Amino acid sequence: MIKTVTFAMMHFAIAFTVTYFLTGSFLIGGLVAIVEPAVNTVAFYFHEKVWRKVETQNNFKQDSDGIMFA
């Protein structure tokens, strides 16, 4: 869980910093730092649903290294 929290903190910091340097606005930087990870979380959920469907339809298999083959 600590790894997840530190990754989230890093993600927020990067999103804020990049947006701040592009816009010069703390407000917009803060909004992007909050909204972008939330949108990514929802997108990841749907990506996983579609990916599972593709795996099931195509009978893909994964080896222990995570490499897919038919």
C-alpha positions as CSV (number, residue, x, y, z in Angstrom):
1,M,0.0,0.0,0.0
2,I,2.9,2.4,0.7
3,K,4.1,1.9,-2.9
4,T,0.7,2.8,-4.2
5,V,0.5,6.0,-2.0
6,T,4.0,7.1,-3.0
7,F,3.2,6.5,-6.7
8,A,0.0,8.5,-6.4
9,M,1.8,11.4,-4.7
10,M,4.4,11.3,-7.5
11,H,1.7,11.3,-10.1
12,F,-0.1,14.3,-8.6
13,A,3.2,16.2,-8.3
14,I,4.1,15.6,-11.9
15,A,0.7,16.5,-13.2
16,F,0.7,19.7,-11.1
17,T,4.2,20.7,-12.1
18,V,3.8,20.1,-15.8
19,T,0.5,22.0,-15.8
20,Y,1.9,24.8,-13.7
21,F,4.9,25.3,-16.0
22,L,2.6,25.3,-19.1
23,T,0.0,27.7,-17.7
24,G,1.6,29.5,-14.8
25,S,-1.6,28.9,-12.7
26,F,-1.6,27.2,-9.3
27,L,-5.4,26.8,-9.6
28,I,-5.3,25.0,-13.0
29,G,-2.3,23.0,-11.9
30,G,-4.2,21.8,-8.8
31,L,-7.3,21.0,-10.8
32,V,-5.4,18.9,-13.4
33,A,-3.5,17.1,-10.6
34,I,-6.8,16.0,-9.2
35,V,-8.9,15.5,-12.3
36,E,-6.4,13.7,-14.5
37,P,-5.8,10.8,-12.1
38,A,-9.5,10.4,-11.6
39,V,-10.1,10.3,-15.4
40,N,-7.3,7.8,-15.8
41,T,-8.8,5.6,-13.1
42,V,-12.1,5.4,-14.9
43,A,-10.4,4.9,-18.3
44,F,-8.3,2.1,-16.9
45,Y,-11.4,0.3,-15.6
46,F,-13.0,0.3,-19.1
47,H,-9.7,-0.6,-20.7
48,E,-9.4,-3.7,-18.5
49,K,-13.0,-4.7,-19.3
50,V,-12.3,-4.4,-23.1
51,W,-9.0,-6.1,-22.7
52,R,-10.5,-9.1,-20.9
53,K,-13.1,-9.5,-23.6
54,V,-10.4,-9.4,-26.3
55,E,-8.3,-12.0,-24.4
56,T,-11.4,-14.2,-24.1
57,Q,-12.4,-13.9,-27.7
58,N,-8.9,-14.5,-29.1
59,N,-7.8,-17.1,-26.5
60,F,-4.6,-15.1,-25.8
61,K,-2.4,-16.6,-23.1
62,Q,0.3,-14.9,-21.0
63,D,3.6,-16.5,-19.9
64,S,5.1,-15.7,-16.5
65,D,6.8,-12.6,-17.9
66,G,3.5,-11.1,-19.0
67,I,4.2,-11.7,-22.7
68,M,1.1,-12.6,-24.7
69,F,1.0,-15.2,-27.3
70,A,-1.8,-16.9,-29.3
